[in-house]
């Protein structure tokens, strides 16, 4: 199983899968050279995703790909599925659950600028426009803050508040927030703390895990990769920032990889 993201956000997807399949082996590709995807053009994200799958397929016997990133999934999933024979699962935003659980009928949708701009997301938002109040924030800042937190660097509450300012000052605050970027999972406590009322956070992680489950049921949990491998695309990470990640997710092998 290959799982990739521009950064540490995809680890939240990996964690959910691991909780359901403790014995699963995986390759995690941290495309830190491409970070942030949220600021990139669609053509870059599509080509990058193709390069990633091509490169890893040549090096390792992967049988499934998880795009653990909303930005890459909304923009490239349908194209990648046509391009490759291997099963590919993505993280695609959905407001169905948020709509069910909201009490005040105000839903917040926050994601990267590229995700919000994508045709996929625009289609979803247009379906809800008439009967539900959806408040949207398009930000590339929040993934940056999450990167800092995961790397145990100090994060600024003021920066966080700035991102959410339009909701904080609004008299109609959302009671339910759809987190449309895998990085944001790591900031739930911090986000909750800047709002006075309790927030329902909604994500698509469980859906991804259900799809992985279905894949393994149909493929008899046949694992070709024998140890957990951590790959990264740019040599700008301090080893001590990575240490706890390597330990927590039981990576046994780490390697810098060229994706160009
Ligand atoms: N983790 C990615 C996502 O889910 C985005 C981070 C980035 O901008 O690179 O959208």
Boltz pocket constraint, residues with backbone or C-beta under 6 A from the ligand:
constraints:
  - pocket:
      binder: B
      contacts: [[A, 5], [A, 6], [A, 7], [A, 9], [A, 10], [A, 34], [A, 35], [A, 36], [A, 37], [A, 38], [A, 39], [A, 68], [A, 69], [A, 70], [A, 71], [A, 72], [A, 112], [A, 115], [A, 140], [A, 143], [A, 180], [A, 181], [A, 182], [A, 183]]
      max_distance: 6.0
